[in-house]
Amino acid sequence: MKRTKIDIIGKQADADRPLILDGAIGSLLVSKGIPSDKFLWSSVANIQNPESVVELHREYIQAGADIITTNTFRTNPAALKKSSSKISEEDFVKAGVNIAMEAVHKDQIIIAGSNAPAEDCYQKERTITKNELEYNHNKHIELLWNYGCDIIWNETQSHLDEITMICEFCSSNKIPFVLSLYFTEDLKLLDGEKLEYAVKLIEFFSPVAIGFNCIRPKIFYNYIGNNKLPEKWGAYFNCGLGNVNDENISCGIDPTSYTDSITPLLKMNPFFIGSCCGSSPSHTRALKGKINEVYRN
């Protein structure tokens, strides 16, 4: 289905409230018994169980999500190269975007093309070359955009070289993007760079917003207690049980407790807000209720 790309900034202005981002995809598919792959994770469901992915997207939309992220967290070239899959990069990404399009149908829901770090999110040192990094992000972003995503959602980024590559490519090609950061308790990226420096660098490229994801709320509160928030910002926090890099993620915080923990942030004019690993449409529904409550008052 062909559709006109949505103006995400205009939609947020019209809504007069934060846009609601969906929640976890991979951990929920695994909990439903959908097989995953060592390298491609839950993206294999785009090929093997597409109806389950469509259904999950629709559950988030029904719960109140304004933005759904494609199930393409691991359809990137670097992941496919490590796997034994015979499916091309193009077909894997196209399947994920088409599934999202089927789920939104004619609704004005924003489709965000998920672009992850080239290698494991919590890996401190990259093992692939600079050329491989550039190809990985440029190719993946290009495919997501060309197949119909409204915006590129660069998630859990924590290496300054990758962040710079992503920003340069999206900016030079006039592709709207969000750059969402993962950082440690000492407010540094995994490569050791200070979070504050990374935020300033990203701002130079004029993203739609700067995000913060897969961290615990208390770490984010520590950050904003010592730093000024970007003009347009958003966050979606880890709801998983145990450490953020557990192999099997289950829900560790119920929807009401989650929304209560981030209620103060709703009064700081976020551009978007959502939930991350271990969450579900129930978290999205509770978040929508809390946003309605805060912005009604």
C-alpha positions in Angstrom: 0.0 0.0 0.0 1.4 3.3 -1.1 1.0 6.3 1.3 2.1 9.8 1.8 4.7 10.2 4.5 3.3 11.9 7.6 4.7 15.2 8.9 5.7 14.0 12.4 6.4 17.6 13.7 3.0 18.7 12.4 1.2 15.8 14.0 2.8 16.5 17.4 1.9 20.2 17.2 -1.7 19.3 16.3 -1.9 16.7 19.1 -0.8 19.4 21.7 0.7 16.6 23.8 3.5 14.2 23.6 3.2 11.6 20.9 2.9 8.1 22.2 5.5 5.6 21.0 4.7 1.9 21.0 6.6 -0.6 23.2 8.5 -3.9 23.0 8.1 -6.1 20.0 10.8 -8.8 20.2 10.3 -9.8 23.9 6.5 -10.0 23.3 6.8 -12.2 20.2 9.1 -14.5 22.1 6.6 -14.6 25.0 4.0 -15.7 22.5 6.1 -18.6 21.4 7.3 -17.1 18.2 10.8 -18.4 17.3 13.7 -15.9 17.2 17.2 -16.2 15.7 20.6 -15.8 17.3 21.6 -13.0 15.0 18.3 -11.8 13.4 16.3 -11.9 16.7 12.5 -11.5 16.2 12.9 -10.1 12.7 12.5 -13.6 11.4 8.9 -13.4 12.3 8.4 -10.9 9.5 9.0 -13.9 7.1 7.8 -16.8 9.2 4.9 -15.3 11.3 3.9 -12.0 9.6 0.4 -12.2 10.9 1.6 -12.2 14.5 3.6 -9.0 13.9 0.7 -7.3 12.2 -1.5 -8.3 15.2 1.0 -6.9 17.7 1.3 -3.6 15.8 -2.5 -3.3 15.8 -2.6 -4.0 19.6 -0.3 -1.0 20.2 -2.4 1.2 17.9 -5.6 0.2 19.7 -3.9 0.9 23.0 -3.1 4.5 21.9 0.2 4.5 20.1 0.8 7.4 17.6 4.0 5.9 16.4 4.8 2.2 15.7 8.3 1.0 15.1 9.0 -1.6 12.4 10.2 -5.0 13.4 13.5 -4.3 11.7 15.8 -4.0 14.8 18.0 -6.8 13.3 17.4 -6.7 9.6 20.6 -4.7 9.1 23.4 -5.9 6.8 25.8 -6.6 9.6 23.4 -9.0 11.3 22.3 -10.7 8.1 26.0 -11.3 7.2 26.5 -13.2 10.4 23.3 -15.3 10.0 22.7 -18.2 7.7 19.7 -16.6 6.1 19.3 -16.8 2.4 16.8 -13.8 2.3 18.2 -10.6 1.0 18.5 -7.3 2.9 15.9 -5.8 0.7 13.3 -8.5 1.2 13.8 -8.6 5.0 13.4 -4.8 5.3 10.5 -4.7 2.8 8.7 -7.4 4.7 9.0 -5.4 8.0 7.8 -2.1 6.5 4.9 -3.8 4.6 3.7 -5.4 7.8 3.7 -2.1 9.5 1.8 -0.5 6.6 -0.8 -3.3 6.7 -1.3 -2.7 10.4 -1.9 1.0 10.1 -4.0 0.7 7.0 -5.3 4.2 6.3 -4.9 5.5 9.9 -2.6 8.5 10.4 -0.2 6.4 12.5 3.5 7.3 12.1 5.7 4.4 10.9 9.2 4.6 12.4 11.9 2.5 10.7 13.9 0.9 13.5 17.6 1.1 12.9 19.8 -0.5 15.6 23.5 -0.4 16.3 25.4 -2.5 13.7 26.4 -5.0 16.3 25.0 -5.9 19.8 23.5 -3.0 21.6 25.5 -3.5 24.8 28.9 -4.3 23.1 31.5 -1.8 24.2 33.8 -2.2 21.2 32.9 -2.7 17.6 34.5 -5.5 15.7 33.7 -4.5 12.2 35.5 -1.9 10.1 34.5 1.8 9.5 33.6 1.0 5.9 31.4 -1.9 7.1 29.7 0.4 9.7 29.0 3.0 7.1 27.6 0.5 4.6 25.5 -1.1 7.3 23.7 2.1 8.4 23.6 3.8 5.0 22.0 0.8 3.3 19.6 0.0 6.1 18.4 3.5 6.5 18.0 3.9 2.7 15.9 0.7 2.5 13.7 1.7 5.4 13.1 5.1 3.9 12.6 4.0 0.3 10.1 1.2 1.3 7.9 3.8 3.0 8.8 4.6 6.6 7.8 8.1 7.7 10.9 8.6 9.9 14.0 6.7 10.8 14.2 5.7 14.4 17.9 5.1 15.3 17.6 3.2 18.6 19.9 2.3 21.5 22.9 4.1 19.9 25.9 4.3 22.2 29.0 4.7 19.9 29.9 8.2 18.7 31.3 7.0 15.4 28.0 5.3 14.5 26.0 8.2 15.8 28.0 10.6 13.6 27.6 8.3 10.5 23.8 8.1 11.0 23.3 11.8 11.5 25.5 12.7 8.5 23.6 10.3 6.2 20.1 11.3 7.3 20.9 15.0 7.2 22.6 15.0 3.8 19.7 13.0 2.3 17.0 15.1 4.0 15.6 12.1 5.8 13.8 12.9 9.1 15.2 11.0 12.0 15.3 10.5 15.7 18.6 9.5 17.4 17.9 7.7 20.6 20.8 7.1 23.1 21.7 4.3 25.5 24.1 5.3 28.3 25.6 4.1 31.6 25.0 5.2 35.1 28.0 7.5 34.9 26.3 9.3 32.0 28.6 8.0 29.3 28.1 6.2 26.1 29.5 2.6 25.9 32.5 3.9 24.0 33.4 6.2 26.9 32.2 9.5 25.4 30.3 11.8 27.7 26.5 11.8 27.0 26.4 15.6 27.1 28.9 15.8 24.2 26.9 13.3 22.1 23.7 15.2 22.6 25.4 18.5 21.4 26.8 16.7 18.4 23.4 15.3 17.4 21.7 18.7 17.9 24.0 20.1 15.2 22.3 17.8 12.6 18.8 19.0 13.5 17.0 15.7 14.2 13.3 15.6 14.7 14.1 14.7 18.3 16.7 13.2 20.5 15.6 10.2 22.4 16.9 8.2 25.4 16.0 4.5 25.6 16.5 1.1 27.2 17.8 2.7 30.4 16.1 2.7 33.8 14.1 5.9 34.7 16.3 6.6 37.7 19.4 6.9 35.4 17.5 9.4 33.2 16.5 11.4 36.2 20.2 11.6 37.2 20.9 12.9 33.7 18.3 15.6 33.7 19.3 16.6 37.2 22.7 17.6 35.9 22.0 18.6 32.3 19.6 20.7 30.2 17.2 18.6 28.1 17.3 19.1 24.3 14.5 21.3 22.9 12.8 18.3 21.3 13.3 15.1 23.3 11.7 11.8 24.1 12.2 8.7 26.2 11.2 5.1 26.4 12.5 3.1 29.3 13.4 -0.5 30.0 10.6 -2.4 31.7 12.3 -5.8 31.7 13.0 -8.0 34.7 16.7 -8.1 35.7 19.6 -6.6 33.7 18.9 -4.7 30.5 21.0 -7.2 28.5 19.3 -10.4 29.7 18.8 -12.8 26.9 15.2 -13.6 27.9 13.3 -10.4 28.8 10.1 -10.5 30.8 8.0 -7.7 32.3 9.6 -6.3 35.5 7.3 -3.3 36.1 3.5 -3.2 35.8 1.9 -0.6 33.6 0.6 1.6 36.6 4.0 1.6 38.3 5.7 2.5 35.1 3.5 5.4 34.3 3.7 6.7 37.9 7.5 6.6 37.6 7.6 8.8 34.6 4.7 11.2 35.4 7.1 14.0 36.3 8.6 13.8 32.8 5.2 14.4 31.2 5.3 17.9 32.7 8.6 18.7 31.0 7.1 18.8 27.4 8.5 15.7 25.9 8.1 15.4 22.1 7.3 11.7 22.5 7.2 9.1 25.3 6.9 5.3 25.3 8.2 2.1 26.8 11.0 -0.3 25.8 12.0 -3.9 26.5 9.6 -6.0 28.6 6.7 -3.7 28.0 3.3 -4.4 26.3 0.3 -2.7 24.9 -1.0 -2.5 28.5 1.9 -0.1 29.3 0.9 2.0 26.2 -2.7 2.1 27.3 -1.8 3.2 30.8 0.6 5.8 29.4 -2.2 7.2 27.2 -4.5 7.5 30.2 -1.8 9.3 32.2 -1.1 11.7 29.3 -4.8 12.5 28.9 -4.9 13.2 32.7 -1.9 15.4 32.8 -2.7 17.4 29.6 -6.4 17.7 30.4 -5.3 19.6 33.5 
